[in-house]
Amino acid sequence: MHVRNRTDRLPEWERRLDLPLLVASLLFLACYAVIVLNHGRDPLLGDAALSVLFTVWALFAVDYAVRLVLSGQGVHFVTTQWLDTVVLLLPLLRPVRIVNTYVTLQRRRDQPRLSLYGRVMAYAGITAALLSFATALAVYQQERGAPGATIRTFGDSVWWACSAITTVGYGDVTPVTSLGRVFAVFLMVCGLALLGAVTGSFSSWLIQVFGREDQEGPTSAANRPPDDLRPPGS
């Protein structure tokens, strides 16, 4: 009974902490950006950003430990919640948990503000933007000053991240360090997954729209408002 009571408190803990942790994730990314882009120019600013960064990471660790205890799963929590474990070790990957925060926030409303397709595309777009920015910072930190590096500025790194996550890969700037190439592989895999989700959702939406036109006729379908503008339940 004691374990079950702790388990019952887990959803409440997650509901209360998801939004603050989302803000903390953005703060962590901002502090990391300051550390990378400052590059020792202002030691006081760099030290302050580093202190906030470690404080935020400690908050992530406390949240993970509390959820581990409340879950009642013991060490199995590490494997069953593998994404949370990876994100704890690599906090720059926290943007991939945005969907969990979105689900928690939607539980407070009766109806979602966006359709299913809109939610998928919005999540994929926001995640792609945050992951691209985080990876651009990480690659720039590894590549600057490396022998034979083509990514010499943060602008070069952002350009590379945009071409990598969209799987275009112009090849004009590429990572030359081992860790930089690991980041590149990760970003390309994420890009394939996110673009696949957006493309699949958009294609399904088009099929639904054209299917409705075939069933209702072009005139009635043209007068019907889009899914996102239609009142709930209609």
N, C-alpha and C positions, 0 to 999 in steps of 0.2 A: 504493500500500500504506500509505503514511503517513497519507493522508486516511482510509482505511478503519479504521486503528487508532484514530484519534481518534474516529471515529464510533462504534466499538465501546465507547469509554469513556463516551459520552454517557448511555446508560441507567444505568450505574453511578453517575455523578454525580447524575443526577436521583433515583435511589433513595436515595442518602445524604442529599441536601439537601431532599427534599420535606417531610419532617416538621419539620426545623428552620425551614424557610421558612414552614410553616403557623403555627408558634408566633410567628415574627417578624411575620407578617401580623396576628395578633391583638394583638401588642404595638404595632404601627403604629396599629391602630384605637384601642387604648386611649390611646395618646399623643395622637392627634388629638382624642379625646373630652376629654382633660384640657385641651388648648389651647383648644378651643371653649368648654367649660363654665367654665373658669377665668376667661377673658375679662379678664385683667389684674389679677385680685384678688390673686393671689400671684405676683409677677414671678419669684421664684426657682423655683417649681414650673413655671411656664410655660416658662422658659428650659431647665430640665432636660428637660421633655417634648419641647420642640422639638429639643434636641440628640439625644435618643434617636430621635426620628422621622427625622431626616436620616441618622443612622447606619444605621437599618434600611433606609431607602431606598437607601443606598449598597450595602448587602448585596444588595438586589434587583438593582441595576445590575451588580454583580460577577457574580452568578449568570447574568444575561442574557448578559453578555459571554462568560463561559466556555462557555455552551451554544451561543452563536453560533460560537465557534471550533471546538468539538468536533463540531458538526453538519457541518462541511465545506461548507456551502451558501453561505457568504459573505453578500452583501447580500440574497440570496433568502430568508434566514432571517427577515428582517424582515416579509416578506409571507406566507410559508408559516406562520409562527407569529405571525399577526397579533394573536391574543388576548393572547399574552405581551407583545407590543409595546405594546398599548393599556394593559395592566395596569401596565407599567413607567412609562408616562407618567401614569397615573391610579391610583395605588396603592390608593385606596379601593375599586377594583373587584376586588381580589384574592380576595374571597369566591367569585367565579365560577370560580376555579381549584380549588375544594375537590374537585371530581370527579377531577382529575388526582392529587391527593394520595391520595384514597380508592383509586383504581386501583393506585397504587404500593404502598400498604399491603396490598392484597388479594393482590398477587403473592407476598407472604411466607407466605400461607396456602393450603392446598389447596382449601378450600371457603369460600365467602362465608358470613358469619354471618346475612345477611338474604337473602330471596328477591329476585328481580329487581324486583318491584313495590315491596317494602319499601325497596330501595336507592334507587329513583327518588324515592319520596316522602320519604325521609329527606334525600337530597341537596337536593331542591327546598325542603323546609322549612327546613333550616339556611341555605341560600343566601338564601332570602327574608328570614329574620330578620336576617342580617348585613347584607344590602344595605339593608334598611329602616332599621336603626340607623345605618349609614354615611350614607345619604341624609338622614336626619333631622338628623344633625349638620351636614352641608353646607348644607342649606336653612336651618337655624336660624342658621348663621353669616352667611348672606346676608340673611336677612329681618329679624333683630332691628335695631331702630332705623330701618328703611326707612320712608319716608312712606306712610301708609295700610296698613301691614302688619297682617295679622290673626294672623300667627304671631309672638307676642311672647315666649313661653317655650319651653323645650325640650320640655315636656309637650305644648304645642300642636303642635310639629313631629313628635313621635312619633305623636300622634293622626292628624295629616295623612298621615304615611308609611303607617300601617296602613290607612287608608281608600284611599290611592292604590294600594298594591301589591295590594290585594284588588279593585281596580277598582270599589269602592263609590262613592267620591267624594261624600261628604255635602255638600261645598261650604261648610261653616261656617267653615273656615280654608283659605286658598289662598295660594300664593306670589304676590307682586306684582312682584318683581324679575325681570329677564330671565334671569339665571343660575339663580335659583330655579326658574323655569318650565322651563328646560332639564333640571334635575335631576328635575322632576316628570314630564316626558315620558319620560325614561329609566326611572324607577321604574315607571311605568304599563306600558311595553312589557315590562319584565322581569316584572312581575306577571302579565301575560297569558301569557307563555311558561311561567312556573313553575306557574301554576294550571292551564294546559293540560296540562302534564306530569303533575301530580298527578291531575287528573280523568281523563285518559286511562289512567293506570296503574291507578287504582281501578276504572274501568269494565272494563278488561281482566281484572282479578282477579275481579270479580263474574261476568263471562261465563265465565271458566275454572271457577269454583266451581259455577255453575249447570249448566254443560255436563257437569262430572264427575258431578253428581247425576243428570242425565238418563241418563248411561251406566251408572252403578253402582246406581242406585236410592236412594231417600231413606234407607233404613236403614243401608246400608254407608257412604254418604257422611257420615252423621251421626257414625258411629263413627271415621271417619278423622281424624287430627290435622291441624291447619292446616299450610300449606306451611312456615311459619317454624319449626314445632316438629317437623317430620318429620325423622328422621335422614337425612343425605346419602346419595343413591343409592337411596332407597326410592321 
